[in-house]
Amino acid sequence: MTLTDLAKTSFGNLGRHKARTLLSAIGVTVGILTIVTMVSLGVGVQREFIQTFQAVGLETVRVRPVTEERTAFNQFAEPRRTVIITQALVEEMRARDDVLEVRPRIYTPGSMDVSLVVGEGMASVRVREFNWGLNDPFTTPPELVAGDELERDSQGGIVVSASALEALGYEGQEAFESLIGRDVELVLSAPRGESQVFPFRVVGVLETNYGPESSYFGTHISLADALALKAWWYNDPDILEHEGYDELTIRAATLNDAVQIVEALEERGFEVETLQAMLDMINKGMVIMQTMLGSIGGLALLVASLGIANTMVMAVYERTREIGILKAVGASPANIRALFMAEASLIGLLGGVTGTIIGWLLGLGLNRGILAYLRWQEIPVEGTFFVVTGWLVALALVFATVVGLLAGLYPAARAARLDPLEALRYE
């Protein structure tokens, strides 16, 4: 029996009982549909992460000081820093030929009691260092609606959120524009009972509404001003010498340079992380997630294989005389076995093709639905979350065919073992 004869005969036999063949293939379709949809989600999310990190720059290195571990004796106090990021380290990194940019950062305490005073009005706000130049793959910087950004190494300038100004009675573009260049004050009130006024000049106004009901009462100031506020808050004029910077961001020239910088800083005891290391961890997590999601479809295929096996066993009983005739005219047990295995494989392949197409279409629909929902929630996210790749299509079709093949092993072996004389007498 040639391969062409085998294919024609298999298709003809499956066409005898179209309903039963279709029902067996539906089980495979559901399993492959689940696998394609779930795995394409993992592939799409992983691709979005990779593109985001590559856009930011995998050469970015982030250095943090080392602090003492919290114990029962200091669990409520600020842990003491044992390895600090000094100004000398900043200058050392800037002097390296393999470093493109160095940005130290200062974090203002979240417990800091700060009020913004504009004219006669006062509103409680939060204060942050203005660091939009540092790309962060997990945050989207707010947009300016008036004025400009703070210049690097500037002092005395402040960028205020539109939400804070609206709380003070300033609403609309014209009101925001009128505040540019105006003198305002930040008033700090310490728990020790003291207060201090810090004068600023409004440089810009930013819009920070990320949802229909969310707002952010915040201000952004320069690194030097943030350091001054923090020094007064902790009553330590030399806080930079004692505590150092809170973080140091280094952008290396190449990824290999970033690796060398990480090794050098880790040897000196700093806590160092890179976007490449974070991306590697995410990729490992995505592989685990894809495996778990794909296993759901695997369970559906296991059930489908039982349906194919049942279909082929029924076919053996119904075609017993036919098998006897084939053997009588010279068909070998291997030919009979190949015929039934080919039919089972075709059922799996048919379900695989259908499941792959439906899974691809379902992914397109879900992706549009997700993006529409995010736009409705005013969340600025764009991307393709369901990606059906060539290797995924090939894997799905091969997997479905193999499942059908394995499900047909027992019925095919049963058919090959039939005695020709007994088969011809079978009614």
N, C-alpha and C positions, 0 to 999 in steps of 0.2 A: 504494500500500500504506500503510494507516494505521499509527500507532504500535501500536495494539492488535493488528492483524493481524500486525505484525512480531514482537511479543512472543509471541503464541500460536504462530506458526510456528516461532520459534526454540526455544521450550521443547519443542515437539513433535519437532523434528529432533534435539535433544539426547537426548530420551527413547528414540530408536530404538536407540542404542548406549550403554546405561547404564554398562556396565563401562568402556568407553573414555573416556566423559565423566568418570566417577568417578576413573579413574587420572590423567587430565590435571588434574583439580581438586585431587588430593592433592598434586601438586607445588607448586601455589599455596598450599595449606593449610600445608605445611611452612615455606614462606618467610614467610608472614604470621604464623604461630605464632612463628617465631624473632624477627621484628621486634617483635611485641607484647610478648613476654616480655622481651626485652633492653631495649627502650626503656622499658617500664613499670618495670623495675628502676632505670634511670637517673632516671626521674621520681620514684619513691618515695624513693630516697636523697637526691636534691636537695631534696625537700619536707621530709624529716626534718632536713636541715642547716638549711634556712631557719627551720623552727619552733624548732629549738634555739637558733639565734642570736637570733631575735626574743625568745625567752623570757629570754635573758641580757640583752639590751638592746644594740641596735646603736649606742647613743649612747656606748658605752664607748671610751675612748681610752687607749692604753698607750704610755708614754714610756720610752725607755731611753737611758742615756748613750752617748756616742760614744767609741770607743777607737781607738788606733792599729792599723794593719794589721800582722798578724804577718809577720815577715821571718825570714831565716836567722839573724839575731842575737837575736831574741826569741821564737822559736817555742815555747820551753818555759816562758817566763815569762809572768806576767799582763800583758796589754797595758795600757799607760798610758792613762788616760781623759783625753780632750782636752776634752770637754764633759760636765759632771757635773750631776746632779740635786741641787740644794742645798735646804736647809730654806727659804731665801728663796723659791725657786720654788714649793715646796709651799704656803707661806702666800699667795703671790700667786694661785695657782689657787683656793685656798679662799675668797679674797676676791671672786672673780668672781660676778656675779649669775646667769650662765648655767651654773654648775657646781653639781651637787647633792652630789657626794661626791668626796673626794680621799684616796687611800690610798697612801702610800709603802711600799716593800717592801725588805727586806734578805735577801739570799741567803747562807746560811752555806756555806762552802767544802765541796765534796764530799770533800776530802782530810782534813778535820778529824777528829782522833782523839778521840772522845768516849766516855766510859763513864758509865752510869747506876748510881748506888749507892743501893740501898734496904736499909737495915739492914746486914747482913753480906754481902749479895750484890752482885755487880757484873756488868753486861752491856754489851757494846759496842753503841752505838745511833747513829742519825743524828739530827740536829737540824734542824728547820725552823721558820720563822716561822709562827705560827698566822694564816692568812688566808682562812678559809672564807667570810668575807663577800664575797670577790671571786669572782663567778661565772665559771667557766671551762667553755666548751662541750665541752671535751675530757676533763675529769676529773670523777669523781663523788666528793664528799667522803665520808670514812668516817663511820660512825654512832657516836655515843657510847653506851657500854653502862653507864657509871656516871659520876656527877658532872655537871658543866656545862662549857660552852665558856669560853674565856678572854675576859674583858671587854676592850673596846677600851682601849688605853693603859694596861693593867695591867702590873705588874712582879712578878716573883717566883713567878708561877704556871706550872704545867707540865701538859700533857696527854700522857699516856703511852699507847702502843699496848698492847693486850692481849697481843700476841705477845711484846713485851719483858718484860712482867710474868710471863708464863707461863715464860719462860726463867729467871726468878729464883725460880720456885717458887710463884707466886701464881696460882691457877687458880679459876675459878668466879666467879659474880656476887657472892657473899658476900665473897670475898677482895678483889675489886675495890672494892666499897663500903667495905671497912675501910681502904683506902689513901687515900680522899678526905680531904684536909686534912693528910695526913702529910708530914713534911719528908723530902726526898730531895736528892741531890747529882748534879751533872754535873761530871765530872772531865775537863779538857782536857789533853792531853799534846802539847806542841809539838815539832817536829823539832829545835829548838834545845836540847832537853834539859830544859826547864822544864815544870811542870804547875801547874794552877790549879783550885781547887774553887769551884764556883758553887752556892750553896744555892737550892733551890726548894721549893714546896709543891704537892702533887698536887691539881689542880683537877678533872680528869676522866680517864676511861679510854675509849679508842676502839677499836672493832673494825675491823681492816683486812685481813681475809682476802678477797681478790678471786677466789680459785679454790680448788679442792680441795687444792692443794699449795703455795699461795703464802702468804707472810706478810711482814709489814713490821715490823722492829724500829726504831721511830721515836719521837721526842718532838716536841712542838710547844710553842713558847714565844712570848712577845710580841715586838713589834718592838724595844722598848728592850732587852730581854734578848738578843735576837739580835745587836743592834748591839754590846752589851758583849762578847759572846763573840767576835765577829769582830774587834773592836778589840784584844782580848788576843792572839788568834791571830796577827795581823799585827804585834803589838807597836807599835801606833799608837793612842794614846789619842784623837787628833783625826782618826780615820779618816773621820768623816762630813764634815769640812771638806775633807779631801784627796781622798776618793773619791766622796763623795755617796751617795745611795741607789742601789740596784741597779735599781729600776723604780718607776714612778709610774703608778697607775691613776686615771683621771679619768672620772667619769660626768657627762656633760653633760645639760642639761635637754631638749634636742631634738637631732635628727640634724643639723640645720643648724648648731646651736651647736657640735656636735662637729667639723664640717668647719672652722669658723672657728678653733677651738682648735688643730686639726692644722696649719693653715696658719701660725698664729702661732708655734707651737713649731718647725716645720720651718725657718722663717726664722731662728730662733735656733740652728739646727744640731743639734737633737735628732733621734734616731731615733724616729719615731712611726708607730704602726699603729692601725687601728680594726677592729672586728669587721665593719663594713660593707665595708671594703676586702677583708678576708679572705673575706667572703661573695661579693663580686663575683668574686674569683679562683676560688672554688669553683664558682660558677655557670658561668663560662667553661669550666672543666675538665669540668663535667657535660655541657655542650653537645657538647664534643669526644667525651666518652665515649659519649653517646647516638648520635652520628653513626657512631662506629666500631662500636658494637654493632648498630645498624640496618643497616649495610653488610653484615654477615654474612647477615642475612635477604635483603638485596638480591641477593646472589650466588645464594641458593637460588631466588629469583624469576626470575633470568635463566635458570637451568636449566629452571624450570617453563615459561617462555615458549616455549622450544624444543619442549617436549612439546605445548603448545597448538597451536603452528604445525604440528607434525607431524599432530596430530589433524585439524585443519581441511584440510590438504592431502589427507589420505586421504578426507575427506568430499567434497572437490571431485571426486576421481576416481570415488567411488562414486555420486555424484549427478549425473553429467554429463548423462545423458538427462533427468533431472528439471529441470536448469537449462535445457536446450534447450526443454522444454515450457513452462517459465515465460516464457522469452523469446518463444516462439511465440504465447502468449496475451496478450502486451503488457507483460511485465515489462521495465523498462529496466535497463541495466547498473548504474545507481545503486541500483536496488532489490535486485539480486543482491548487490552489494557490501555494502549495509547489512545484508542478511540474514546473511551470513557473519560480518561484523564484530560483529553483535549476539550471535551464537552464541558467538563467542570471548570477548566481554566477559562473557557470562553464566557461562562456565566460570571466568573470573577472579573474578567476584563470588561465585560459589558457594564457591570455595576461600577467598576472603577472609572470608566470614561464618563458615565453619567454623574457619578458623585463628584468628580473633579470639576466638571462644567458647572454644576449647581453650586459647589463650594466657592468657585471663583465669582460667580454672579452674586452669591450671598455676601461675600466679602466686599464687593463693590457697593452693594446696597447699605451694608452696615457702616462702611466708611463714610458714605455721604450722610447717613443718619447721625453718626457721632459728630461730624463736623458741623452739621446744622444745629445740633443741640448745644455744642460749645459756643457757636456764634450767638445763639439765643441767650446763653448765660453770660455773654460778653467776655468770654475767655479767649485771649488772642493766641490760639493754637491752630496751626495748619500742618498737614502731613498726610501720609498714606499709612494707615495702621494695619491694613490687610494686604500683604504682598505675596502673590502666587508666583514662585520662581520656576524656572525650567526643571531644576533638580527636584523640586517638590512634586511637580506633575509626573515626572518619570518615576519617582519613588512611589507615588500613590498608585500608578498603573501597575508597576511591578509587584507591589505589595498585594494589590487586589488579585492579580493573576496567580501569585504564589498561594494565596489563601484558597482560591478555587482549586488549584492543583492539589494542595494537601488534603482538602476536603474530599477530593475524588479518588484518593489513593485506595481506601477500603472498598468502595463500590467497584472500582476498576479491577482490583485484585480478585474480588468475588466473581466478577464476570469472566475473568481470564481462567478461573479454575473450573468453570462449568464443564461437565462431561457432554460432548456433542450428542450422543445418543439420548441421554436423559433430557437434554434441552430440546431435541426434536420431538420427543414424546410429550413435552410439557403443554398443557392446555391452558 
